[in-house]
Amino acid sequence: MKVVFNVVSEFLEELRLEAQDPEAIAERVLRITNLYQGVKELPALQSLTVVAGIVVRGTLLELRSYCGDVMHGAPEWPSNKDARVKATETVDWLKSEAVQLRFTVRKGMYSE
């Protein structure tokens, strides 16, 4: 089973609640990655989403936070910088909270 969040603050609120129970999170590993997915209509365009996940009581809690679109081969494209800055800020926020909750941060994402 999986519970999906799209809002970072809601995901972190859930993590804080679950972290209060020492038996809820066996491994205490929060996985974080940037996921690039192609847009069918424009092959050079990709959506950038920060994905974070942790297993709690056998259930995957997953965050999928869309940060924007990036155009490959066009570094000056205004959206590229905005999306990457938002992704970096989101990852930094998640890592900061993970440290406070005594989670280990690892790269990648869980799959079912």
N, C-alpha and C positions, 0 to 999 in steps of 0.2 A: 504494500500500500504506500501511497505517496500523497503528501499534502504540499500544495504549491502556493507560494506567495509571489506577488509582483511588486509589493511595496517593501522597501528595505526596513523601515521602522517596524512594520508588523512582523516581519521575519525575526528581527532582533528581539522584539518583545516576547515572542514565543520561545526563543532560545533562552532568554533570561528566566522565564517561568520554568522551563524544563531543567535548567542548570541548578535549580534549587534542590532537586532530588538527585542525590549522588548516584543512585542506581538507574536513573532514567537513560543516561548516555554512557554506554559501556566504554567506547573507545575515545570519546571526546576529540574526534578529528573532524574539523570543518574543512571541507574541500571547496576551493574557489578557483574559477577559471573565466576567461573571456571566451565567449562562444560567437564565432562568426558564421553567419548563415547567408547563403546566396539569395538574391532576389531574382525570381524567374524572368521578369520583364527586362531587367538590366543586368547582364552577366557580371559587369565590373563592380556593381553595387552590392554591398553586404551589410546586413544588420548586425550590430554589435550588442550583445547581451551579456551581462555578468550573471553567472550561474554559481550559486553556493548551495551546499547540501551537507546535512548531518543526519545520522541514523539515531533515532530516539525510540526506545522500546520496540525496535523492529520496524518502525515506520520512517521512511525518508522524508525529512522536512527539506524542501527545496525552494530557493529563491531564484526567480528569473526576472532580472531587472534590465529592461530594454534601455539602452543608452543612446541610440541613434544609428544612423547609417554612415558607412564609410565607402569612399570610391577609391578603388585600387588604381594606382598609377596617376593619381591627382592629389598629391600631398597638400597643395594649396587650397583645395576645395574646402570652404568654410566649415561644413558639417564634420569633416574628418577630425579637426581639432576639438570641436565641441563634444563629439561622441567619445573620443579617447580621454578627454579631461573628465567627463562624467564617469566613465568606467574606472579610471584611476581613483577618483574620489570615493566611489562606491566600494572598491576593493580595500582602500585604506580604512574606511569606516568599519567594514566587516572585520578586518584584521585587528583593529584597535579594540573592538568589542570582544573578539575572540580571546585576546590576551587577558582582558579583565575577567572573562569567564573561565580562564585557565583551559582553553581549548588549544589543541595543536592545529596549526593551519598547514594544509597540504594543497598542492596543485591538482587539477583535474576535477572530474565530476562523477558522481555515482550514476550507474545506468541499471536499468532493470532488464 
